[in-house]
Amino acid sequence: MDAGVSPDGQLIAGQFAGRKWKTSSFVLDARTGKQREVRGQQLLAWADGHSLVAWDIGRDGNEFHQRLVLVTIGGEKTIPLSDFRSPKDDTKGRWEPVFAER
């Protein structure tokens, strides 16, 4: 599940970057292809034209110890949207997010 094109069609959620921060992803300008790096391990859905919901990991560095965060293009911080889910795939009650178009 990837965020794809922004609601206004100007930006495209890209792949994992990991350059500026340990967990970050690229957002591309749809017209020029210019890349900007934003926080977040995996960009899941657009919240608006400049913010995305993403998976990100905790300070323990375990890539499977994830939580949902809100990232803003040009911002340095993330806003937690959920608690961390268990790092084990077979944990009872491990949840998956569900997004709907609006």
Secondary structure as the mmCIF struct_conf table of DSSP 4:
data_model
#
loop_
_struct_conf.conf_type_id
_struct_conf.id
_struct_conf.beg_label_comp_id
_struct_conf.beg_label_asym_id
_struct_conf.beg_label_seq_id
_struct_conf.end_label_comp_id
_struct_conf.end_label_asym_id
_struct_conf.end_label_seq_id
STRN STRN1 VAL A 5 VAL A 5
TURN_TY1_P TURN_TY1_P1 PRO A 7 ASP A 8
BEND BEND1 GLY A 9 GLN A 10
STRN STRN2 LEU A 11 PHE A 16
BEND BEND2 ARG A 19 THR A 23
STRN STRN3 SER A 24 ASP A 29
TURN_TY1_P TURN_TY1_P2 ALA A 30 THR A 32
STRN STRN4 GLN A 35 ARG A 39
BEND BEND3 GLN A 41 GLN A 41
STRN STRN5 GLN A 42 ASP A 48
TURN_TY1_P TURN_TY1_P3 GLY A 49 HIS A 50
STRN STRN6 SER A 51 ILE A 57
TURN_TY1_P TURN_TY1_P4 ARG A 59 ASP A 60
TURN_TY1_P TURN_TY1_P5 GLU A 63 PHE A 64
BEND BEND4 HIS A 65 HIS A 65
STRN STRN7 GLN A 66 THR A 72
TURN_TY1_P TURN_TY1_P6 ILE A 73 GLY A 74
BEND BEND5 GLU A 76 GLU A 76
STRN STRN8 THR A 78 PRO A 80
BEND BEND6 SER A 82 SER A 82
HELX_LH_PP_P HELX_LH_PP_P1 ASP A 83 SER A 86
BEND BEND7 PRO A 87 LYS A 88
TURN_TY1_P TURN_TY1_P7 ASP A 89 ASP A 90
TURN_TY1_P TURN_TY1_P8 LYS A 92 GLY A 93
#
